[in-house]
Amino acid sequence: MERVYNFSAGPSMLPLEVLEKAQAEMLCYGESGMSVMEMSHRSKDFMDILAGAEASLRKLMNIPDNYKVLFMQGGASTQFAAVPLNLLSERKCADYIVSGQFSKKAATEAKKYADVAIAASSGGANTTFSTIPETTRADFRPDADYVHICFNNTIYGTKFHYIPDTGNIPLVADMSSCILSEPIDVSKFALIYAGAQKNVAPAGVTIVIVRSDLIGNADPKTPAMLDYKLMAENDSMYNTPPCWCIYMAKLVFDWLLSIGGLEEMKRRNERKASLLYDYLDDQHYYTTNVDKKCRSLMNVVFFTGDAELDAKFAKEAAAAGLKNLKGHRSVGGMRASIYNCMPYEGVEKLVKFMKKFAEDNPKLTL
């Protein structure tokens, strides 16, 4: 069967070159005589894979030496608890910017451990998280242990167009759906975490990049598997890590370096997003309610305005090889997730399909 264009919000597409390399090494990695899925995580072969993955990620993101890189389990949602458990001081005070469902969930989880204040929100009774709230340093409590944001909102198709000024308060960012999509200044953040299944690898590993001075103050009741200090001291191998996912992540990191790094990736992503947004802006059949200055490069949400037409669109698109375009159940409509590995040709085919669908399915006008 021919490969399709997978617009899923995650797990998402992986680079064909990476899949082919993994296929070639599936039965035997190097001279090991076994698959990566079979080898001991303490073996030299896997230790080299792990070290190589970290080195390539550090190079890609220009991660400063005073930051630890951890490969953790449990998905990014597990970090909703790990962050407060590791970063709260005796004050147990944290500020959250709520710009979508996942930042809202993160704040809800943190309330189990901390005095949580919603410093700013783009949600509410009459809004649908269609923008990113603007903040200044004055919006944050001076005694907050950290400020948390979700940098890209997968469900609603928005992205932070600025880095909040939190002064000396550590800034924590969930970058699950935008990590490695463009260069960022890691030093502006105290902690970055990201589930791998959007831009990095299969589901099963979460990347945590944390400033070293924030490690070592975990609540004594913190589970061992969530303790950043314990994970750092054991090079992410306190127990058996998700070896295959880390191996796949290394292949993707190396692929990104081979094409020119994150500057080139940003160029490609902007080109894809522009193609789709330019079409949406130049017609009247589909609508998108996202504030233009907050548009995501990764997730594009749009609607016909008719639930039956939306369902027909998703079904016919899938039959045409454009899979997983149905919008999130809480929003409806359509969502095209055009992560790093979605080729330009896939977006071209989507726009062509959108034009034909609009021609073939005229909407009634009064």
C-alpha positions as CSV (number, residue, x, y, z in Angstrom):
1,M,0.0,0.0,0.0
2,E,1.2,3.5,-0.8
3,R,2.1,5.8,2.2
4,V,-0.4,8.5,3.0
5,Y,-0.1,12.0,4.2
6,N,-0.7,11.7,8.0
7,F,-2.0,15.0,9.5
8,S,-2.5,13.4,12.9
9,A,-1.8,15.6,15.9
10,G,0.3,12.8,17.3
11,P,1.7,10.3,16.9
12,S,2.7,12.0,13.7
13,M,4.8,11.4,10.6
14,L,8.5,10.5,10.8
15,P,11.1,11.3,8.1
16,L,11.1,8.6,5.4
17,E,14.9,8.5,5.6
18,V,14.7,7.8,9.3
19,L,12.2,5.0,8.8
20,E,14.3,3.4,6.1
21,K,17.4,3.5,8.3
22,A,15.5,2.0,11.2
23,Q,14.1,-0.7,8.9
24,A,17.6,-1.5,7.7
25,E,18.8,-1.8,11.3
26,M,15.7,-3.5,12.7
27,L,17.1,-7.0,12.9
28,C,20.7,-6.1,13.6
29,Y,22.1,-2.8,14.9
30,G,25.7,-2.3,13.8
31,E,27.8,-5.4,14.8
32,S,25.6,-6.2,17.8
33,G,23.8,-9.1,16.2
34,M,20.5,-7.9,17.6
35,S,17.8,-5.3,17.3
36,V,17.9,-2.2,19.5
37,M,14.7,-3.5,21.0
38,E,16.5,-6.6,22.2
39,M,19.7,-5.1,23.6
40,S,20.6,-4.3,27.2
41,H,20.3,-0.7,28.1
42,R,23.6,-1.1,29.9
43,S,25.4,-2.4,26.8
44,K,28.0,-0.3,25.1
45,D,25.9,-0.1,21.9
46,F,23.0,1.4,23.7
47,M,25.1,3.7,25.9
48,D,26.6,5.0,22.6
49,I,23.1,5.6,21.2
50,L,22.0,7.5,24.4
51,A,25.1,9.6,24.5
52,G,24.8,10.3,20.7
53,A,21.2,11.3,21.1
54,E,22.0,13.8,23.8
55,A,25.0,15.2,21.9
56,S,22.9,15.7,18.8
57,L,20.1,17.4,20.6
58,R,22.5,19.7,22.4
59,K,24.0,20.7,19.1
60,L,20.6,21.2,17.4
61,M,19.2,23.4,20.2
62,N,22.5,25.0,21.3
63,I,21.7,23.8,24.9
64,P,24.0,25.6,27.4
65,D,26.3,23.4,29.5
66,N,24.5,24.4,32.7
67,Y,21.4,22.5,31.6
68,K,20.7,18.8,32.0
69,V,19.1,16.7,29.3
70,L,16.9,13.9,30.5
71,F,15.0,11.2,28.6
72,M,12.0,10.3,30.8
73,Q,9.0,8.1,30.6
74,G,5.3,8.7,31.1
75,G,4.5,11.3,28.4
76,A,4.4,15.1,28.8
77,S,1.3,14.9,31.0
78,T,3.4,13.2,33.6
79,Q,5.5,16.3,33.8
80,F,2.4,18.2,34.9
81,A,3.1,16.6,38.3
82,A,6.9,16.3,38.0
83,V,7.4,20.1,37.5
84,P,5.8,21.2,40.8
85,L,7.2,18.2,42.7
86,N,10.7,19.2,41.6
87,L,10.5,23.0,41.5
88,L,8.4,24.1,44.4
89,S,10.1,25.7,47.4
90,E,8.7,25.9,50.9
91,R,6.4,28.7,49.5
92,K,4.7,26.2,47.2
93,C,3.6,29.0,44.9
94,A,3.3,28.7,41.1
95,D,1.8,30.9,38.3
96,Y,0.3,29.4,35.1
97,I,-0.7,31.0,31.8
98,V,-3.7,29.1,30.5
99,S,-3.9,29.3,26.7
100,G,-5.4,25.9,25.9
101,Q,-6.5,22.5,27.2
102,F,-3.1,21.2,28.1
103,S,-2.0,24.3,30.1
104,K,-5.3,24.1,31.8
105,K,-4.7,20.5,32.7
106,A,-1.2,21.3,33.9
107,A,-2.5,24.0,36.2
108,T,-5.2,21.6,37.5
109,E,-2.6,18.9,38.3
110,A,-0.3,21.5,40.0
111,K,-3.1,22.5,42.3
112,K,-2.6,19.2,44.1
113,Y,0.8,20.4,45.3
114,A,0.8,24.2,45.1
115,D,-0.9,27.5,45.5
116,V,-1.6,28.0,41.8
117,A,-2.5,31.4,40.4
118,I,-3.8,31.8,36.8
119,A,-1.7,34.8,35.8
120,A,-3.4,35.1,32.4
121,S,-5.8,33.2,30.3
122,S,-7.3,33.3,26.8
123,G,-10.1,31.0,27.8
124,G,-13.5,31.8,29.3
125,A,-17.2,31.6,28.8
126,N,-17.1,33.5,25.5
127,T,-13.8,32.5,24.0
128,T,-12.3,29.4,22.4
129,F,-8.6,29.9,23.1
130,S,-8.2,31.6,19.7
131,T,-5.4,33.8,20.9
132,I,-2.4,34.0,23.3
133,P,-2.8,36.3,26.3
134,E,-0.3,39.1,26.5
135,T,1.6,39.4,29.8
136,T,4.1,41.7,31.5
137,R,6.3,41.0,34.5
138,A,3.7,42.7,36.7
139,D,1.3,39.8,36.0
140,F,3.3,37.3,38.0
141,R,3.6,37.1,41.7
142,P,7.1,38.0,42.8
143,D,7.3,35.0,45.2
144,A,6.2,32.5,42.6
145,D,8.5,29.4,42.4
146,Y,8.0,29.3,38.6
147,V,5.7,30.4,35.7
148,H,4.4,27.7,33.4
149,I,3.2,28.0,29.8
150,C,2.3,25.7,26.9
151,F,4.3,27.2,24.0
152,N,2.1,25.7,21.2
153,N,-1.5,24.7,21.5
154,T,-2.2,21.6,19.5
155,I,-6.0,21.6,19.8
156,Y,-6.6,25.3,19.1
157,G,-3.8,26.0,16.6
158,T,-2.2,28.9,18.5
159,K,1.4,29.6,19.5
160,F,3.2,32.0,21.8
161,H,4.6,34.8,19.6
162,Y,6.7,36.0,22.4
163,I,8.6,34.7,25.5
164,P,7.0,36.0,28.7
165,D,9.2,38.3,30.8
166,T,9.2,36.6,34.2
167,G,12.2,38.4,35.5
168,N,14.0,36.1,38.0
169,I,11.1,33.7,38.2
170,P,12.0,30.4,36.4
171,L,10.0,30.0,33.2
172,V,8.8,26.5,32.4
173,A,7.5,25.6,28.9
174,D,5.6,22.6,27.6
175,M,6.9,22.4,24.0
176,S,5.5,19.0,23.1
177,S,4.0,20.1,19.8
178,C,6.6,22.5,18.6
179,I,10.0,21.4,19.8
180,L,12.6,21.4,17.1
181,S,10.3,23.3,14.7
182,E,12.5,26.4,14.8
183,P,15.4,27.8,16.8
184,I,14.7,28.9,20.4
185,D,16.9,30.5,23.0
186,V,17.0,27.7,25.7
187,S,18.6,30.1,28.2
188,K,15.3,32.1,28.3
189,F,13.7,29.1,29.9
190,A,14.5,27.3,33.2
191,L,12.9,24.1,32.1
192,I,11.5,22.8,28.7
193,Y,9.7,19.5,28.4
194,A,8.2,17.8,25.4
195,G,6.6,14.5,24.5
196,A,8.4,12.9,21.6
197,Q,5.5,11.8,19.4
198,K,4.9,15.1,17.5
199,N,8.4,16.0,16.1
200,V,10.9,13.6,17.5
201,A,10.1,9.9,17.8
202,P,7.3,7.3,18.5
203,A,5.3,7.9,21.7
204,G,7.1,6.6,24.8
205,V,9.8,9.1,25.7
206,T,9.7,12.7,27.0
207,I,12.5,15.1,26.7
208,V,13.3,17.3,29.7
209,I,15.8,20.1,29.5
210,V,16.3,21.6,33.0
211,R,18.7,24.2,34.4
212,S,21.1,22.5,36.7
213,D,20.6,24.8,39.7
214,L,16.9,23.8,39.8
215,I,17.8,20.1,40.4
216,G,18.0,18.6,43.9
217,N,15.1,20.3,45.7
218,A,12.3,17.8,45.0
219,D,9.6,17.2,47.5
220,P,10.7,14.1,49.6
221,K,7.5,12.4,48.5
222,T,8.4,12.7,44.8
223,P,8.3,9.3,43.1
224,A,11.7,8.2,42.1
225,M,10.8,8.1,38.4
226,L,9.9,11.8,38.6
227,D,12.9,13.0,40.5
228,Y,15.1,15.1,38.1
229,K,18.1,14.8,40.4
230,L,17.9,11.0,40.5
231,M,17.4,10.8,36.7
232,A,20.3,13.2,36.0
233,E,22.6,11.2,38.4
234,N,21.7,8.0,36.5
235,D,21.9,9.5,33.0
236,S,18.2,8.9,32.5
237,M,18.7,5.2,33.3
238,Y,17.5,4.8,36.8
239,N,15.5,1.9,35.3
240,T,15.3,0.6,31.8
241,P,14.5,3.6,29.6
242,P,12.4,3.5,26.4
243,C,15.4,2.3,24.3
244,W,13.8,2.1,20.9
245,C,12.2,5.5,21.2
246,I,15.6,7.1,22.2
247,Y,17.2,5.3,19.3
248,M,14.5,6.8,16.9
249,A,15.0,10.2,18.5
250,K,18.7,10.1,17.8
251,L,18.0,9.2,14.1
252,V,15.6,12.2,13.9
253,F,18.2,14.5,15.6
254,D,20.8,13.4,13.1
255,W,18.5,13.9,10.2
256,L,17.7,17.4,11.3
257,L,21.4,18.2,11.5
258,S,21.9,16.7,8.1
259,I,19.4,19.0,6.4
260,G,20.8,22.2,8.0
261,G,19.4,22.2,11.6
262,L,16.6,24.2,13.0
263,E,17.1,27.3,10.8
264,E,16.3,25.1,7.8
265,M,13.5,23.4,9.6
266,K,12.0,26.8,10.4
267,R,12.2,27.8,6.7
268,R,10.4,24.6,5.6
269,N,7.7,25.0,8.3
270,E,7.0,28.6,7.5
271,R,6.7,27.7,3.8
272,K,4.2,24.9,4.5
273,A,2.2,27.0,6.9
274,S,2.1,30.0,4.5
275,L,0.7,27.9,1.7
276,L,-2.2,26.7,3.9
277,Y,-2.9,30.0,5.7
278,D,-2.6,32.1,2.5
279,Y,-5.3,29.9,0.9
280,L,-7.5,30.1,4.0
281,D,-7.2,33.9,4.0
282,D,-8.0,34.2,0.3
283,Q,-11.4,32.4,0.3
284,H,-14.8,32.3,2.1
285,Y,-15.7,28.7,2.2
286,Y,-13.6,27.7,5.3
287,T,-13.1,29.8,8.4
288,T,-10.4,29.9,11.0
289,N,-10.8,31.9,14.2
290,V,-7.2,32.1,15.3
291,D,-5.6,35.5,15.9
292,K,-3.2,35.9,13.0
293,K,-0.3,37.0,15.2
294,C,-0.7,33.8,17.3
295,R,-1.0,31.2,14.5
296,S,0.7,27.9,15.0
297,L,3.2,26.7,12.4
298,M,2.4,23.1,13.5
299,N,-1.4,22.9,13.9
300,V,-3.9,24.6,11.6
301,V,-7.6,24.5,12.6
302,F,-10.4,25.4,10.2
303,F,-14.2,24.8,9.7
304,T,-16.8,24.7,7.0
305,G,-19.4,25.9,9.5
306,D,-21.5,22.8,9.0
307,A,-20.9,19.7,11.2
308,E,-22.1,17.4,8.5
309,L,-19.8,18.9,5.9
310,D,-16.9,18.8,8.3
311,A,-17.5,15.0,8.8
312,K,-17.8,14.5,5.0
313,F,-14.6,16.5,4.5
314,A,-12.6,14.3,6.9
315,K,-14.0,11.1,5.4
316,E,-13.4,12.0,1.7
317,A,-9.9,13.4,2.6
318,A,-9.0,10.1,4.2
319,A,-10.1,8.3,1.1
320,A,-7.8,10.6,-0.9
321,G,-4.8,9.7,1.2
322,L,-5.0,12.7,3.5
323,K,-5.5,11.0,6.9
324,N,-6.5,12.2,10.4
325,L,-7.9,15.7,9.5
326,K,-10.8,15.5,11.8
327,G,-10.7,18.2,14.5
328,H,-10.4,17.6,18.2
329,R,-13.7,16.4,19.7
330,S,-13.8,19.6,21.9
331,V,-13.5,21.9,18.9
332,G,-14.8,20.1,15.9
333,G,-14.0,21.1,12.3
334,M,-10.7,20.1,10.8
335,R,-7.1,20.2,12.1
336,A,-4.1,19.8,9.8
337,S,-1.0,19.0,11.9
338,I,1.9,19.9,9.7
339,Y,4.8,18.9,11.9
340,N,8.4,18.9,10.8
341,C,8.1,15.7,8.8
342,M,5.0,16.6,6.8
343,P,6.5,17.4,3.3
344,Y,5.5,20.5,1.4
345,E,3.8,18.2,-1.2
346,G,1.4,17.0,1.5
347,V,0.2,20.5,2.2
348,E,-0.1,21.2,-1.6
349,K,-2.3,18.1,-1.9
350,L,-4.4,19.2,1.0
351,V,-5.0,22.7,-0.4
352,K,-5.9,21.2,-3.8
353,F,-8.4,18.9,-2.1
354,M,-9.8,21.8,-0.1
355,K,-10.5,23.7,-3.3
356,K,-12.2,20.8,-5.0
357,F,-14.3,20.0,-1.9
358,A,-15.5,23.6,-1.8
359,E,-16.5,23.4,-5.5
360,D,-18.2,20.1,-5.1
361,N,-20.1,21.0,-1.9
362,P,-21.6,24.5,-2.2
363,K,-23.1,25.8,1.0
364,L,-26.7,27.1,1.0
365,T,-26.9,30.9,1.3
366,L,-30.0,32.8,2.4
